[in-house]
Amino acid sequence: MEEKSAEFFEKYEITVTGTVRTRGAYRIETERGPKLLMPYGGSENRAVFEQRVLGRLRECGFSVDGYVENKEGKYVTQDEYGESFLLKDWYYGEECNVKKTEQVIAAVQNLAGIHKNLSGIEVSAEELPGAVQRSLPALFEKRNRELRRVRAFIREKRRKVYFETVYLNIFSEFYEKAEAALAEAKQKDCAATLEDAKNAGNICHGMYTHHNLLLLSDGSFATVNFDKACIGVQISDFYLFFRKLMEKTGWNRQLAEEMMEAYMAVRPVEKREWQIFYLLLSYPEKFWKITNSYHNGKKTWIPQKTTEKLLAVKEQEREKQALLEQIICRWC
């Protein structure tokens, strides 16, 4: 990066005063404030779509990471090796602290405000590929196929390690939940809800987690990394943030209600959206994620942490189920 930086940044109308390596990117100090240079796997059309979403949010007063055009008027810039990069406006700030309830609630309100303002976004045919959320039945069907594939693989192994033995022992319990969630998603016609969201031009962040929320000096958040933004059912963003917080807090019921009420106070939610939220939560995603990690990892050595997660997933599922029955179902 250092060797090619001078030549690379000549493609922009900026003066670079320093670079600092960060997680998967470089923070660039310039006379126009901090920027972030990051690899980009999307097309120019995709970047245009993301920038239009970011532009809408900026117009509405949100702090977001807009893209910087190069001298050719493009957002995607290639280096001498043909690798693509984006240069983004950036902020000084710490990630949202999920241990502080006031920050969690502020993050939920921030998300609801973003959703409220990301409606009626038109998407061109060039931008559309890859910009539409997968329907819930299609998502669950794909994951269930992956579960069956991994089970079949483990069954055929003659010598099984401890992880694989435990996995087979608990598989049926979680697969039944996965199939039940799929059946209900079809019954509730969740695909139609997605189609309505598509027609309304509703946009999701796509990866709304505490890692993508930077706390600024005035106490507000800068929301960053919209590279997973898509047309879809917006409650799925809230689900992701909610689930991760619940996993970290042992499915705290009081915090769950506070988060749901905070979201609803800014953006009212129809019953059918809450039903999708319920189905997303009812699906055994933690078990599927462990399965996926095993499938994509080395089978000759399974990290102890992966085995520990598998052993803990039954208790976590029990806590989640209690929350679903006592709190979430009232909203659906």
Buried (B, 14 or more C-beta within 10 A) or exposed (E): EEEEBEEBBEBBEBEBEEBEEEEEBBBBBBEEEBBBBBEBEBBEBBBBBBBBBBEBBEEEEBBBBBBBBBEEEBBBBBBEEEEBBBBBBBBEBEBBBBEEBEBBBBBBBBBBBBBEBBBEBEBEEEBEEEBBBBBBBBBBBEBBEBBEEBBEEBEEEEEEBEBBEBBBEBBEEBBEBBEBBBEBBBEBBBBEBBEEBBEEEBBBBBBBBBEBBBBEEEEBBBBBBBBEBBBBBBBBBBBBBBBBBBBEBEBBBEBBBBBBEBBBEBBEBEEBBBBBBBBBBBBBBBBBEBBBBBEEEEEEEBEEEBBEBBEEBEEBBEBBBEBBEEBBEEBB
